[in-house]
Amino acid sequence: MPLLPESLAMKDDVASWRRHLHAQPELLYDVHQTAEFVADKLRQFGCDEVVTGIGRTGVVGLIRGRPGSNGPTIGLRADMDALPVTETSGVAWASRTAGRMHACGHDGHTAMLLGAASQLAQSRNFNGSVAVIFQPAEEGGAGGREMVRDGMMERFGIASVYGMHNLPGLPVGDFAIRKGPIMAATDEFILTIRGRSGHAAMPHNTIDPIVAGSAIVAGLQMIAARNADPLESVVVSVTKFNAGFAHNVIPDEAKLAGTVRSLTTAMRDFAERRLGEIVRGIAAAHGAEVDVRYIRNYPVTFNHADETVVAADAAASVAGDDHVERETAPMMGGEDFSYMLESRPGAFIFIGNGDSSGLHSSSYDFNDDAIPHGVSYWVKLAESVLPL
């Protein structure tokens, strides 16, 4: 299937925008330069409305269709923020700020949606309106939630919403999507185990929080290995274990932390309950006390059935049926587009980034060859959802 000629023609311009953004990464909600760049471009393209400061630093551009069109409004979303990573890619457009880089391709997402906004504002070949959404703080700051809480959906009358993310390892020109859960809920836990300190040579006079903590680390693996239905997906990982200060002292306290990933609400609830039971039981068996703090982070990214079909068909119109995986396996990573999908029906799709370094790697760089495919997809999607 051919790409849109307009998308091919503007590849170099969109790539230049992408590289400009890549060189100037910003974190979380502190994306002021990026948001200003986006808003300026949207005004140049002739968007009917350009609104800044939504969800703190988010930007929305509204593009109305042909005169007299009365169709609904759809939202197309890209994320703008970078990661606190020191770049080692060696590209000419590498980050100019130490300790920050676009290691997840949000620069590419933003640039592709800007390219689509330019085409949609010029053609207006749709019945309704398109809201192009540029979101801050996807990387741990829940910017998607903040834009929803700020009334974005109601303000622009958004009826459905769509997102896209690049995927290393998926060939350029390919897309992947599925109905239902496509990315996991990303909960966190913090455990504080309190024992009784003493001399390491006299452990019988102590309550060792390190031994208790070690047993807890092992015990938590029972959730996935022996408690959960083998056909359900759940991951429990302890990623921090801090305790002690001297080689001959058993400390008073140990702190553990980690993450729980799940793909359904039922499993999410079960894992939280079972984690508390296991931790408290093991701590009690060791004579220790424990404080359990469980934080519900991003919810499951859940694709709605009808919108998934529409998104997959739009991708197929750009890439061909053979290059769209409609039943891709879900990923246990998280995505705060989930909040938008809780607010409105929609779908989240992956676009191929080719044989690149992995996401969040210091050597990662977005593949500019994906640009015409992404821009074409957004345009085709808008025209498919809002046909004349």
C-alpha positions in Angstrom: 0.0 0.0 0.0 1.4 3.5 -0.9 2.1 6.0 1.8 0.4 9.4 1.4 2.5 11.5 -1.0 2.2 14.5 1.3 3.6 12.5 4.2 6.6 11.4 2.1 7.2 14.9 0.8 7.4 16.4 4.3 9.6 13.7 5.8 12.7 15.9 5.9 10.8 18.8 7.6 9.3 16.5 10.2 12.7 14.9 10.8 14.2 18.3 11.4 11.5 19.1 14.0 12.2 15.8 15.6 15.9 16.3 15.8 15.4 19.8 17.2 13.3 18.4 20.0 15.7 15.5 20.5 18.6 17.9 21.2 16.5 19.9 23.8 14.9 17.2 26.0 12.7 18.3 28.9 11.4 16.2 31.8 7.9 15.6 33.2 5.8 18.8 33.3 8.8 21.1 32.7 8.3 20.9 28.9 7.9 24.7 28.4 10.2 25.0 25.3 8.7 21.9 23.7 5.1 23.1 24.4 6.0 26.5 22.9 7.5 24.9 19.8 4.4 22.7 19.4 2.0 25.6 19.9 3.9 27.8 17.4 3.8 25.1 14.8 0.0 24.5 15.3 -0.7 28.2 14.9 1.5 28.3 11.7 -0.5 25.4 10.3 -3.8 27.3 10.8 -5.4 25.3 13.5 -8.7 26.8 14.5 -7.9 26.8 18.2 -4.5 26.3 20.0 -4.8 26.0 23.7 -1.9 25.7 26.1 -1.6 25.0 29.8 -3.9 22.0 29.8 -2.9 19.5 32.5 -0.3 22.1 33.5 1.8 22.2 30.3 -0.1 20.2 27.7 -1.1 21.7 24.3 -4.3 21.0 22.3 -4.9 22.1 18.7 -8.4 21.9 17.3 -8.8 21.4 13.5 -12.3 21.6 12.1 -13.3 19.7 9.0 -15.0 20.9 5.8 -17.4 23.9 6.2 -20.8 22.6 7.4 -19.4 19.4 8.8 -21.2 18.2 11.9 -19.4 15.0 12.8 -17.9 14.3 16.3 -14.5 15.3 17.6 -11.7 12.7 17.9 -8.5 13.1 19.8 -5.0 12.1 18.6 -2.4 12.1 21.3 1.4 12.3 21.4 3.7 12.6 24.5 6.4 15.3 24.8 8.6 14.5 27.8 12.0 12.9 27.9 13.8 10.7 30.5 16.6 11.4 33.1 19.2 9.4 31.1 22.6 10.4 29.9 22.7 9.9 26.1 25.4 7.8 24.4 23.9 7.5 20.9 26.6 9.7 19.3 24.2 11.2 16.8 24.7 14.8 15.6 21.4 15.8 17.2 22.1 14.2 20.6 20.9 15.8 23.8 22.6 19.1 24.7 21.6 18.7 28.4 23.5 16.3 30.5 21.4 13.7 32.3 18.4 14.1 30.0 17.5 12.5 26.7 14.6 11.4 24.5 15.2 7.7 25.2 11.6 6.6 24.5 10.9 8.4 21.2 8.5 11.0 22.4 10.3 13.5 20.1 9.3 11.3 17.2 5.7 11.0 18.5 5.4 14.7 18.8 6.9 15.4 15.4 4.7 12.9 13.6 1.6 14.3 15.1 2.7 17.8 14.1 3.2 16.5 10.6 -0.4 15.1 10.6 -1.8 18.3 12.0 -0.2 20.2 9.2 -1.8 17.9 6.6 -5.2 17.8 8.3 -5.3 21.6 8.7 -4.5 22.0 5.0 -6.9 19.3 3.6 -9.8 19.4 6.1 -10.9 16.2 4.3 -13.1 15.0 7.2 -16.5 15.5 8.7 -16.1 16.7 12.3 -13.1 18.0 14.2 -9.7 16.6 15.2 -8.1 17.6 18.5 -4.3 17.0 18.4 -3.2 16.4 21.9 0.4 17.0 23.1 0.8 15.6 26.6 3.5 16.3 29.2 4.8 13.9 31.9 4.1 10.4 30.5 7.3 9.1 32.1 6.0 8.7 35.6 4.1 12.0 36.1 0.6 10.9 34.9 0.3 13.8 32.5 -2.5 12.0 30.7 -4.5 11.9 33.9 -3.9 15.6 34.6 -5.2 16.6 31.1 -8.3 14.5 31.6 -8.8 16.0 35.1 -8.4 19.5 33.6 -11.5 18.9 31.6 -9.9 18.4 28.2 -12.4 15.8 26.9 -15.4 18.0 27.8 -13.8 21.2 26.7 -13.2 20.0 23.2 -16.1 17.5 23.0 -13.8 14.6 22.3 -15.8 11.5 21.6 -13.0 9.0 21.0 -9.2 9.1 21.5 -6.2 7.4 19.9 -2.5 7.0 20.8 0.6 5.6 19.2 4.0 4.5 20.4 7.1 3.4 18.5 8.4 -0.2 19.1 12.0 -1.2 18.6 12.3 -4.7 17.0 9.1 -4.2 14.9 10.1 -3.4 11.3 9.6 0.1 10.0 6.3 0.3 8.2 4.7 -2.3 10.4 2.0 -1.8 13.1 0.9 -3.9 16.0 -2.4 -3.7 18.0 -4.9 -5.8 19.9 -8.3 -5.5 21.5 -8.4 -5.4 25.3 -5.4 -5.0 27.5 -2.3 -4.0 25.5 -0.1 -2.6 28.3 -0.1 -3.4 32.0 -1.1 -1.6 35.2 2.1 -0.4 36.9 1.6 -0.5 40.7 4.4 0.1 43.2 5.1 -1.1 46.8 7.4 0.1 49.6 8.0 -2.2 52.6 9.6 -1.1 55.9 10.7 -4.0 58.0 11.5 -3.2 61.7 13.4 -5.7 63.8 15.9 -5.3 66.7 19.5 -4.5 66.2 22.5 -6.1 67.8 25.9 -7.7 67.4 26.2 -9.8 64.3 28.0 -12.5 66.4 24.9 -12.8 68.7 22.0 -13.0 66.3 19.8 -14.8 68.9 19.6 -11.4 70.7 18.2 -9.7 67.6 15.3 -9.7 65.2 17.1 -9.6 61.9 15.2 -7.5 59.3 17.6 -8.6 56.6 16.7 -12.3 57.0 13.0 -11.3 57.2 13.4 -9.2 54.1 15.1 -12.0 52.2 12.3 -14.3 53.0 9.8 -11.8 51.8 11.6 -11.4 48.5 11.3 -15.1 47.9 7.8 -15.3 49.3 6.5 -12.7 46.9 7.4 -14.8 43.9 4.7 -17.2 45.1 2.1 -14.8 43.8 2.9 -15.5 40.2 4.3 -19.0 40.6 1.6 -20.5 42.9 -1.2 -18.1 43.6 -2.3 -16.7 40.3 -4.0 -18.6 37.5 -1.2 -19.7 35.1 -3.3 -18.2 32.2 -3.3 -14.8 33.9 -0.4 -12.3 33.6 1.2 -10.9 36.7 4.7 -9.8 37.5 6.0 -9.0 41.0 9.6 -7.6 41.1 11.5 -6.4 44.1 13.9 -3.8 42.8 15.3 -2.2 45.9 16.7 -3.7 49.1 18.4 -1.3 51.5 19.6 -2.3 55.0 22.6 -2.1 57.2 25.6 0.1 57.8 28.4 -2.0 59.3 29.7 -5.6 58.7 29.3 -6.6 62.4 25.9 -5.0 63.2 22.5 -6.4 62.5 20.4 -3.3 61.8 17.0 -2.3 63.1 15.4 -1.8 59.8 15.3 -2.9 56.2 13.5 -1.3 53.3 12.3 -3.0 50.2 10.5 -1.6 47.1 9.3 -2.9 43.8 6.6 -3.1 41.2 3.5 -5.2 40.4 2.3 -5.5 36.8 -1.1 -6.9 35.8 -3.4 -6.9 32.8 -6.8 -7.1 34.5 -8.6 -5.3 37.4 -9.3 -8.7 39.1 -5.6 -9.7 39.0 -4.6 -6.2 40.1 -6.9 -6.4 43.2 -5.7 -10.0 43.9 -2.0 -9.2 43.7 -2.4 -6.2 46.1 -4.3 -8.3 48.6 -2.0 -11.3 48.4 1.2 -9.1 48.6 0.0 -7.7 51.9 -0.9 -11.1 53.3 2.5 -12.6 52.4 4.5 -9.7 53.7 2.8 -9.5 57.0 2.8 -13.2 57.5 6.5 -13.6 56.9 7.4 -10.6 59.0 5.3 -12.0 61.9 7.0 -15.4 61.5 10.4 -13.7 62.0 9.1 -11.6 65.0 9.4 -8.4 63.0 7.0 -5.6 62.2 6.3 -4.3 58.7 4.7 -1.3 57.2 3.2 -1.9 53.7 2.7 1.0 51.4 1.0 0.0 48.1 0.6 2.7 45.4 -1.7 2.2 42.5 0.0 3.8 39.5 -1.0 3.8 35.8 -4.0 1.5 35.1 -4.2 -1.1 32.4 -4.1 0.4 28.9 -7.3 -1.2 27.5 -8.2 -0.9 23.8 -11.9 -0.7 23.1 -13.1 -3.3 20.5 -14.7 -1.1 17.8 -12.0 1.6 17.9 -9.3 -1.1 17.7 -10.7 -2.4 14.5 -10.9 1.2 13.1 -7.3 1.8 14.1 -6.1 -1.5 12.6 -7.9 -0.8 9.4 -6.4 2.7 9.1 -3.0 1.2 9.6 -3.7 -1.5 7.0 -4.7 1.2 4.5 -1.2 2.7 4.9 0.9 -0.4 5.4 -1.1 -3.3 3.9 -2.8 -6.1 5.8 0.4 -8.2 6.0 2.1 -5.4 7.9 -0.5 -5.0 10.7 -0.4 -7.5 13.6 -4.0 -7.3 14.9 -3.5 -9.8 17.8 -0.1 -8.7 19.2 0.8 -10.0 22.6 0.3 -7.5 25.5 3.3 -5.8 27.0 4.0 -5.6 30.8 5.3 -2.0 30.5 2.9 0.8 31.4 1.5 3.8 29.6 -0.5 6.7 31.0 -2.6 7.0 27.8 -4.6 4.5 29.9 -6.2 7.4 31.7 -7.5 8.8 28.4 -8.9 5.3 27.5 -10.7 5.2 30.8 -12.3 8.5 30.0 -13.2 7.8 26.3 -13.3 4.9 24.0 -10.2 4.5 21.8 -7.2 2.5 20.9 -3.4 2.5 21.3 -1.2 1.2 18.5 2.5 0.4 18.1 4.5 1.6 15.1 7.8 -0.1 14.0 11.1 1.6 14.9 13.2 -1.1 13.2 16.4 -2.6 14.5 17.1 0.2 17.0 18.3 0.2 20.6 15.6 -0.6 23.1 13.3 2.0 24.7 14.9 3.8 27.7 18.4 2.8 26.5 21.1 5.5 26.5 21.9 4.6 22.9 18.3 4.7 21.6 17.3 7.1 18.8 13.9 7.3 17.1 14.1 6.1 13.5 13.2 8.9 11.1 12.3 6.4 8.4 9.1 5.7 10.4 7.9 9.3 10.0 5.9 9.0 6.8 4.2 5.8 8.1 3.2 7.5 11.3 2.0 10.7 9.7 0.1 8.8 7.1 -1.5 6.7 9.8 -2.8 9.7 11.7 -4.3 11.3 8.6 -5.9 8.1 7.4 -7.3 7.4 10.9 -8.9 10.9 11.1 -10.4 10.5 7.7 -11.6 7.0 8.5 -13.3 7.9 11.8 -14.8 11.1 10.3 -15.7 10.2 6.7 -17.2 12.9 4.5 
